[in-house]
Amino acid sequence: MYRIALCDDEAAELDKLEHMLRSWRRQHAECEFSVERFLDADEMLCRILEEGYSPDLLLLDIYMQGRQGMEAAREIRKMGRRCGILFITSSKEHALEAFGVDAVQYLVKPVSDHALFPVLDRFIEDMKTKKRYILLKDNGMKRVELHDIVYCEAQKKCQCICLADGTELLQNMTLAKVYEMLSVCREFVKVGVSYIVNLEHIDNLNAREVRMDNGKTIYLPRGAYRGLREQYFDYYCREEEGESWTP
């Protein structure tokens, strides 16, 4: 399931975009997605920052009342979010700026199916190559996208795997086994003897604690800060340099 966010201060434009997405979906029966609509950028940023909302793709207008779309895109990147950003706006003026926030495309209104659908096709194909999953028990087997895992906490004989949407999955296995499943992806690191955290979901890190973007605070054991800080900066420096990496 892909999460697509639409942000435009005109409800009619949101209606048009959602209609085109539904039309594209009818041609791609295998592709499931949910749509969230936002009439202003601040509402969207608040949802991302305070509620841990993490869209895979954002269709974003630039000229809006209040905070402008380009500024919102920069804020999203400062948060460390790597979602695809597709600008859909009324002017070509900011096309060069779009490269600065690693936008997947820049389309000028009015947008047609002919212009939008190829962008969606390419983005979904790219996502298929990037997405990674593990299978967990949850009334049967549940496929969980790795980027949705915020952290794992040891709870006696069980491990609690916490997802970005607030879901908690209890697994009857050791923390070592969970780490074995996750450690092929370098964004997952151990914190002490009780936690595994996803570096992508760290909101704040200091010598005493690490705060995740879902609001969870994990207190660091003595001596853990330096190693975690190095792993965190190493991970994001490589991301910024565009290092290719395949698990």
C-alpha positions as CSV (number, residue, x, y, z in Angstrom):
1,M,0.0,0.0,0.0
2,Y,1.5,3.3,-1.1
3,R,0.6,6.6,0.6
4,I,0.0,9.6,-1.6
5,A,-0.5,13.1,-0.2
6,L,-2.1,16.0,-2.2
7,C,-1.5,19.6,-1.1
8,D,-3.2,22.5,-2.8
9,D,-5.2,25.4,-1.4
10,E,-8.0,25.0,-3.9
11,A,-10.4,22.1,-3.3
12,A,-11.3,21.9,-7.0
13,E,-7.6,21.2,-7.8
14,L,-7.5,18.5,-5.2
15,D,-10.6,16.9,-6.7
16,K,-9.0,16.9,-10.2
17,L,-5.8,15.3,-8.9
18,E,-7.7,12.7,-6.9
19,H,-9.8,11.9,-10.0
20,M,-6.7,11.4,-12.1
21,L,-5.1,9.2,-9.5
22,R,-8.2,7.0,-9.5
23,S,-8.2,6.8,-13.3
24,W,-4.5,5.8,-13.2
25,R,-5.3,3.2,-10.5
26,R,-7.9,1.5,-12.8
27,Q,-5.1,0.8,-15.2
28,H,-2.9,-0.6,-12.5
29,A,-5.0,-3.2,-10.6
30,E,-1.9,-4.4,-8.7
31,C,-1.1,-1.1,-7.2
32,E,-2.9,-0.2,-4.0
33,F,-2.7,3.4,-2.5
34,S,-4.4,5.7,-0.1
35,V,-4.8,9.4,-0.6
36,E,-4.6,12.2,2.0
37,R,-5.7,15.7,1.1
38,F,-4.4,18.9,2.6
39,L,-5.6,22.5,1.9
40,D,-2.5,24.2,3.3
41,A,1.1,23.3,3.8
42,D,1.2,23.9,7.6
43,E,-1.6,21.3,8.1
44,M,0.4,18.8,6.1
45,L,3.7,19.5,7.9
46,C,2.0,19.3,11.3
47,R,0.7,15.8,10.3
48,I,4.1,14.7,9.2
49,L,6.0,16.1,12.2
50,E,3.6,15.5,15.1
51,E,1.7,12.4,13.9
52,G,4.4,10.6,12.1
53,Y,2.5,10.6,8.7
54,S,5.0,9.4,6.1
55,P,3.7,9.7,2.5
56,D,5.6,7.9,-0.3
57,L,4.6,10.5,-2.9
58,L,3.5,14.1,-2.4
59,L,1.8,16.1,-5.2
60,L,2.4,19.7,-4.1
61,D,1.3,23.1,-5.3
62,I,3.8,25.9,-5.0
63,Y,1.6,29.0,-4.9
64,M,-0.7,28.7,-1.8
65,Q,-2.1,30.9,0.9
66,G,0.3,30.9,3.9
67,R,3.3,28.7,3.6
68,Q,4.4,28.2,0.0
69,G,5.0,24.8,-1.4
70,M,8.7,25.2,-2.1
71,E,9.3,26.2,1.6
72,A,7.2,23.2,2.7
73,A,9.3,20.9,0.5
74,R,12.5,22.2,2.1
75,E,11.0,21.6,5.6
76,I,10.2,18.1,4.7
77,R,13.8,17.5,3.5
78,K,15.1,19.0,6.8
79,M,13.1,16.5,8.7
80,G,15.0,13.8,6.8
81,R,12.0,12.6,4.9
82,R,12.8,11.0,1.5
83,C,9.3,10.9,0.0
84,G,8.9,11.7,-3.7
85,I,7.8,15.3,-4.3
86,L,6.0,16.1,-7.5
87,F,5.3,19.8,-8.0
88,I,2.1,20.7,-9.8
89,T,1.8,24.4,-10.1
90,S,0.8,27.3,-12.4
91,S,4.3,28.7,-13.3
92,K,7.6,27.4,-14.6
93,E,9.4,30.0,-12.5
94,H,10.5,27.6,-9.8
95,A,11.5,24.6,-11.9
96,L,15.2,25.0,-11.2
97,E,14.6,25.2,-7.4
98,A,12.8,21.9,-7.6
99,F,16.1,20.2,-8.2
100,G,17.3,21.5,-4.9
101,V,14.7,19.5,-3.0
102,D,15.2,16.4,-5.2
103,A,11.7,16.6,-6.8
104,V,10.8,13.7,-9.0
105,Q,9.1,16.0,-11.5
106,Y,7.7,19.5,-12.1
107,L,4.4,19.8,-14.0
108,V,2.6,23.0,-15.0
109,K,-1.2,23.4,-14.6
110,P,-3.5,22.4,-16.2
111,V,-2.1,18.9,-15.8
112,S,-3.4,16.2,-18.1
113,D,-3.5,12.4,-17.7
114,H,-0.9,12.3,-20.5
115,A,1.6,14.3,-18.4
116,L,0.9,12.8,-15.0
117,F,0.5,9.1,-15.7
118,P,4.1,8.5,-17.0
119,V,5.4,10.2,-13.9
120,L,3.4,7.9,-11.7
121,D,4.5,4.9,-13.7
122,R,8.2,5.7,-13.3
123,F,7.8,6.5,-9.6
124,I,6.0,3.3,-8.8
125,E,8.6,1.3,-10.7
126,D,11.4,3.0,-8.7
127,M,9.6,2.3,-5.5
128,K,9.3,-1.4,-6.3
129,T,13.0,-1.6,-6.6
130,K,13.6,0.3,-3.3
131,K,10.9,-1.2,-1.1
132,R,12.0,-3.9,1.3
133,Y,9.8,-6.0,3.4
134,I,9.8,-8.5,6.3
135,L,7.1,-11.0,7.2
136,L,5.8,-10.9,10.7
137,K,3.1,-12.8,12.6
138,D,-0.1,-10.9,13.1
139,N,-3.2,-13.1,13.0
140,G,-1.4,-14.9,10.2
141,M,1.5,-13.5,8.3
142,K,1.8,-9.7,7.7
143,R,4.1,-8.1,5.2
144,V,5.7,-5.0,6.8
145,E,7.6,-2.4,4.8
146,L,10.9,-1.7,6.5
147,H,10.7,2.0,6.2
148,D,7.5,1.8,8.3
149,I,9.3,0.4,11.3
150,V,10.2,3.1,13.8
151,Y,11.8,1.0,16.5
152,C,11.7,-2.4,18.2
153,E,11.6,-2.8,22.0
154,A,12.4,-5.9,24.0
155,Q,9.5,-6.7,26.4
156,K,10.5,-9.8,28.4
157,K,10.3,-12.8,26.0
158,C,8.5,-10.8,23.3
159,Q,9.7,-8.0,21.0
160,C,7.4,-5.1,20.3
161,I,7.8,-3.7,16.8
162,C,6.4,-0.2,16.5
163,L,5.2,1.1,13.1
164,A,4.8,4.7,11.9
165,D,1.0,4.5,11.9
166,G,1.0,3.6,15.6
167,T,0.6,-0.2,15.2
168,E,2.5,-2.4,17.6
169,L,3.3,-5.9,16.6
170,L,4.3,-8.3,19.4
171,Q,6.6,-11.1,18.2
172,N,7.6,-14.2,20.1
173,M,11.3,-14.1,19.3
174,T,14.5,-12.7,20.6
175,L,15.8,-9.2,20.0
176,A,18.8,-10.9,18.3
177,K,16.6,-12.6,15.9
178,V,14.8,-9.4,15.0
179,Y,18.1,-7.7,14.5
180,E,19.2,-10.5,12.2
181,M,16.2,-9.8,10.1
182,L,16.7,-6.0,10.0
183,S,20.5,-5.6,10.0
184,V,20.8,-6.2,6.2
185,C,19.5,-2.6,6.0
186,R,22.0,-0.1,7.5
187,E,19.3,2.2,8.8
188,F,18.6,-0.2,11.6
189,V,21.0,-0.1,14.6
190,K,21.0,-1.4,18.2
191,V,20.6,1.0,21.1
192,G,21.7,-0.7,24.3
193,V,20.3,-4.2,25.0
194,S,16.6,-3.4,24.6
195,Y,16.1,-1.4,21.4
196,I,16.6,-1.4,17.7
197,V,15.9,1.9,16.0
198,N,15.4,3.0,12.4
199,L,17.8,6.0,11.7
200,E,15.3,7.3,9.2
201,H,12.8,8.0,12.0
202,I,15.1,9.8,14.5
203,D,13.8,13.3,15.1
204,N,16.4,14.4,17.7
205,L,19.5,12.9,19.2
206,N,21.6,14.1,22.2
207,A,23.9,12.6,24.8
208,R,21.0,11.5,27.0
209,E,18.3,10.4,24.7
210,V,17.0,9.7,21.2
211,R,13.6,11.0,20.2
212,M,11.8,9.2,17.4
213,D,9.4,11.0,15.0
214,N,6.4,9.2,16.5
215,G,7.1,10.9,19.9
216,K,8.9,7.9,21.6
217,T,11.8,8.9,23.8
218,I,14.5,6.3,24.3
219,Y,17.1,7.0,27.0
220,L,20.6,6.1,26.1
221,P,22.7,3.8,28.2
222,R,26.2,5.0,29.3
223,G,28.6,5.1,26.4
224,A,26.0,4.6,23.7
225,Y,25.8,8.2,22.4
226,R,29.1,8.4,20.5
227,G,28.6,5.2,18.5
228,L,24.9,6.1,17.7
229,R,25.8,9.6,16.6
230,E,28.5,8.3,14.3
231,Q,26.1,5.8,12.7
232,Y,23.5,8.5,12.3
233,F,25.8,11.0,10.6
234,D,27.4,8.3,8.5
235,Y,24.0,7.1,7.2
236,Y,22.8,10.6,6.3
237,C,26.1,11.7,4.8
238,R,26.0,8.7,2.5
239,E,22.4,9.5,1.6
240,E,23.2,13.1,0.7
241,E,26.2,12.0,-1.4
242,G,23.8,9.7,-3.3
243,E,25.7,6.5,-2.6
244,S,24.0,3.6,-4.2
245,W,23.4,0.6,-1.9
246,T,21.6,-2.6,-2.4
247,P,20.6,-4.9,0.6
